[in-house]
Amino acid sequence: MAWIMLFVAGLLEIVWAYFMKQSHGFTRLWPTLATFAFMFASFGLLSVSMKTLPLGTAYMIWTGIGAVGAFLVGVLVLGEAAGTARIIAAIMIVGGLALMKAATP
């Protein structure tokens, strides 16, 4: 169950990062409120997953899901440039996440 909560926490990190971008530096009310709501939920699930998962594993998986997910949202939704180096970097992060998951008892 901890892995599921961690995965959902990572997905919520993507959502709050998107809304943070939409808040334009916290100058727009609804995106700002959404940012903090999803951030609170993401941190909450992360903290619960850390009750049973190692700190380093949980934090790395959470930030990795958020980083790669935010990159994908930026490219696919916001029209940001992908670039070969950025794609390779995202693939390397996913590889690191898979290795960390496999190495965690």
Backbone as a ProteinNet text record, in pm:
[ID]
protein_1_A
[PRIMARY]
MAWIMLFVAGLLEIVWAYFMKQSHGFTRLWPTLATFAFMFASFGLLSVSMKTLPLGTAYMIWTGIGAVGAFLVGVLVLGEAAGTARIIAAIMIVGGLALMKAATP
[TERTIARY]
81.5	0	86.3	202.8	291.4	338.1	363.8	407.5	296.9	173.5	60.7	45.9	53	43.4	157.6	276.2	390.8	371	319.9	293.9	190.6	82.5	-20.4	37.9	120.5	185.7	270.7	340.4	419.8	333.5	219.7	127.2	73	41.3	-7.8	100.3	226.4	335.4	334.2	306.3	296.2	183.1	70.8	-45.8	-15.1	46.1	71.5	178.8	273.2	372.5	307	212.3	140.2	62.2	-9.8	-87.6	2.4	120.7	214	254.7	278.2	310.6	192.8	72.6	-47.6	-77.9	-21.4	-48.5	26.6	123.8	204.2	266.5	343	411.2	315.7	213.6	110.8	33.3	16.1	-60.8	-204.1	-236.1	-372.4	-429.8	-546.2	-603.1	-628.4	-708.1	-749.8	-634.4	-546.9	-431	-342.5	-332.3	-254.5	-317.2	-449.1	-518.6	-506.2	-518	-502.2	-360.6	-262.4	-123.5	-109.2	-157.1	-140.4	-224.4	-342.3	-426.3	-359	-313.6	-248.3	-113.6	-44.9	82.4	60.6	-40.3	-71.9	-103.9	-185.7	-221.9	-99.3	-13.6	106.5	201.1	226.6	312.3	251.5	120.7	54.4	73.7	51.7	70.3	216.8	305.5	449.1	484.4	434.6	469.1	413.9	295.2	239.1	319.7	360.8	439.2	574.3	627.2	756.6	750.1	631.2	622	683.1	674.6	726.5	838.8	846.7	952.8	1072.6	1192.3	1311.4	1302	1355.3	1351.8	1408.1	1529.1	1594.2	1515.5	1460.6	1380.5	1254.2	1180.4	1053.3	1073.2	1171.9	1193.6	1241.3	1328.8	1378.8	1266.8	1185.6	1075	977.2	943.8	848.4	899.7	1024.1	1078	1098.5	1132.9	1153.2	1024.4	917.5	786.9	748.5	767.3	734	817.5	946.5	1035.8	1003.7	992.6	964	822.1	729.3	591.1	576.8	643.9	638.5	703.9	811.3	874.3	775.9	707	610.6	494	442.8	334.2	382.1	502.7	558.4	565.5	611.5	626.7	490.7	409.9	285.8	169.6	164.2	51	87.9	205.1	243.4	326.8	360.6	432.9	579	639.2	780.7	866.6	986.2	1077.3	1123.3	1129.2	1175.4	1327.8	1380.6	1525.1	1581.4	1680	1739.6	1798.9	1873.7	1938.1	1834.1	1726.7	1622.4	1552	1528.6	1464.4	1555.4	1683	1779.5	1785.4	1784.9	1787.2	1663.8	1546.9	1423.9	1431.3	1484.2	1500.2	1595.3	1701	1796	1730.6	1646	1574.8	1484.6	1410.2	1322.1	1403.6	1519.6	1606.8	1652.1	1687.2	1726	1612.2	1491.6	1374.8	1350.6	1360.6	1339.8	1445.6	1569.2	1676.1	1655.3	1614.9	1590.8	1476.8	1369.6	1257.4	1303.7	1379.9	1428.4	1523.9	1597.9	1696.6	1637.7	1512.2	1450.4	1377.4	1409.3	1344.4	1196.2
-119.8	0	126.8	120.4	236.6	277.3	178.3	209.5	279.9	237.4	300.9	445.3	466.2	602.9	689.7	632.4	706.7	743.3	650.5	677.1	788.7	781.4	886.4	1020.2	1018	1140.6	1201.6	1117.7	1165.6	1226.5	1164	1219.7	1354.9	1364.8	1492.4	1599.4	1558.4	1655.6	1717.2	1635.4	1686.7	1788.9	1756.2	1845.1	1978.1	1973.7	2102.8	2182.9	2116.6	2190	2260.7	2192.7	2253.4	2376.7	2361	2474.6	2588.1	2554.3	2658.9	2741.8	2674.4	2744.7	2833.6	2780.9	2855.8	2971.8	2968.4	3075.1	3204.6	3195.6	3312.8	3379.9	3299.7	3353.1	3381.9	3300.2	3312.9	3444.5	3492.9	3616.8	3589.1	3462.9	3425.2	3334.6	3372.7	3308.5	3158.9	3118.3	2978	2882.3	2915.1	2825.9	2821.4	2931.7	2934.2	2842.5	2851.5	2764.7	2618	2590.3	2453	2402.7	2488	2450.3	2401.3	2481.1	2445.1	2324.8	2309.6	2193.4	2063.7	2063.5	1942.7	1919.3	2026.4	2014.1	1947.7	1992.4	1935.7	1786.8	1752	1611.2	1528.2	1582.2	1511.2	1487.4	1592.2	1577.2	1480.6	1485.5	1395.2	1249.7	1218.2	1080.3	1038.6	1130.5	1100.8	1065.8	1143.9	1119.3	986.6	949.5	820.9	706.5	720.9	614.5	597.3	706.9	700	626.2	593.1	513.5	375.5	323.9	188.6	185	284.4	285.9	364.4	327.1	403.5	547.9	640.7	782.2	808.5	760.4	787.2	734.3	615.3	556	635.9	662.4	733.3	871.8	943.4	1079.3	1078.4	986.2	979.2	943.6	847	807.1	922.9	989.2	1101.3	1214.5	1255	1364.7	1322.6	1197.3	1149.2	1147.5	1097.8	1099.2	1243.2	1330.8	1471.5	1535.8	1507.3	1568.8	1523.6	1393.4	1341.8	1379.6	1370.9	1408	1554.3	1640.6	1784.1	1812.7	1742.5	1756.4	1719.1	1605.3	1561.3	1658.2	1707.5	1805.7	1932.7	1975.3	2093.3	2077.3	1961.3	1936.7	1913.5	1824.5	1782.5	1879.9	1949.6	2038.7	2184.9	2224.1	2365.7	2401.2	2302.1	2328.9	2366.4	2325.1	2353.2	2263.8	2308.2	2231.6	2104.9	1995.4	1869.5	1861.7	1857	1851.3	1714.8	1673.8	1541.7	1524.6	1622	1610.7	1602.5	1678.9	1674.8	1539.4	1482.6	1350.7	1243.9	1249.5	1153.7	1167.8	1290.4	1312	1250.3	1266.6	1208.3	1056	999.5	853.2	804.5	879.2	841.4	846.9	945.7	953.3	832.5	796.4	679.3	553.3	540.7	426.6	423	537	544.5	508.3	550.2	515.2	364.6	304.9	160.6	85	129.2	65.1	81.5	200.1	222.9	134.3	122.6	36.7	-107.3	-152.3	-291.4	-318.8	-218.3	-236	-221.1	-180.9	-161	-286.5	-336.1	-458.7	-438.5
0	0	0	65	70.7	-68.6	-154.3	-290.6	-369.1	-349.2	-418.4	-371.3	-240.1	-187.8	-239.7	-248.6	-299.3	-446.1	-525.6	-666.8	-682.5	-606.6	-613.1	-566.8	-463	-415.6	-527.2	-602.2	-714.9	-823.9	-852.2	-951	-905.3	-776.7	-723.6	-728	-719	-732.3	-872	-971.8	-1108.9	-1118.3	-1055.9	-1061.2	-993.8	-874.4	-808	-880.4	-943.9	-1021.3	-1140	-1204.2	-1315.7	-1268.1	-1158.7	-1107.9	-1059.1	-1008.5	-968.7	-1090.3	-1201.6	-1325.8	-1367.6	-1354.4	-1393.4	-1298.8	-1178.3	-1080.4	-1112.9	-1205.7	-1244.1	-1121.5	-1047.6	-929.3	-814.7	-801.7	-697.1	-706.7	-828.8	-848.4	-894.3	-924.1	-964.1	-855.7	-803.9	-684.5	-701.2	-800.1	-807.6	-836.6	-927.9	-944.3	-819.1	-747.5	-623.6	-518.9	-502.8	-407.1	-447.2	-576.6	-624.2	-597.5	-618.3	-590.4	-447.6	-353	-212	-171.5	-229.7	-198.1	-244.8	-370.3	-422.4	-355.8	-319	-248.9	-112.5	-41.7	89.7	77	-22.5	-42.6	-80.3	-165.9	-207.9	-90.2	-12.8	105	205.6	221.8	315.7	277.6	150	105.8	111.8	79.5	90.8	235.2	329.3	469.3	518.7	473.8	513.9	453.3	328	265.5	334.3	391.1	459.1	592.5	638.1	760.4	740.3	616.2	591.7	488.6	401.1	299.7	350.5	306.4	345.2	293.9	371.1	336.8	197.5	171.9	43.5	-74.5	-60.1	-167.4	-190.8	-83.8	-97.8	-158.8	-108.6	-158.5	-303.2	-336.8	-474.4	-571.8	-536.7	-624.3	-640.3	-530.1	-533.1	-621.3	-599.6	-679.9	-825	-847	-983.6	-1063.6	-1001.5	-1068.3	-1099	-1002.1	-1022.6	-1131	-1132.3	-1231.1	-1372.6	-1391.5	-1525.2	-1567.1	-1473.8	-1505.4	-1541.3	-1466.6	-1496.3	-1630.9	-1661.1	-1792.3	-1903	-1885.9	-1987.1	-2001.1	-1889.8	-1895.5	-1965.2	-1933.6	-1998.4	-2149.4	-2193.1	-2336.9	-2403	-2345.5	-2410.7	-2393.8	-2280.8	-2253.7	-2276.1	-2231.2	-2237.2	-2359.8	-2440.3	-2563.3	-2545.3	-2434.2	-2411.3	-2500	-2531.4	-2616.3	-2543.9	-2619.7	-2561.7	-2571.4	-2688	-2706.8	-2672	-2748	-2729.4	-2589.3	-2544.6	-2412.8	-2301.2	-2310.9	-2207.9	-2206.2	-2324.2	-2332.1	-2273.2	-2305.6	-2250.4	-2097.7	-2048.8	-1903.4	-1837.4	-1897.9	-1842.4	-1842.8	-1949.8	-1957.4	-1848.2	-1824	-1719.2	-1580.6	-1558.8	-1431	-1413.7	-1518.4	-1511.6	-1483.6	-1546.8	-1520.3	-1375.3	-1321.8	-1181	-1087.5	-1122.2	-1040.5	-1041.7	-1158.9	-1169.3	-1088.6	-1097.3	-1021.2	-870.7	-827.6	-685.7	-636	-715.1	-677.2	-666.6	-763.1	-763.1	-647.3	-603.9	-497.3	-357.7	-348.6	-217.2	-173.5	-54.2	-5.1	23.5
[MASK]
+++++++++++++++++++++++++++++++++++++++++++++++++++++++++++++++++++++++++++++++++++++++++++++++++++++++++

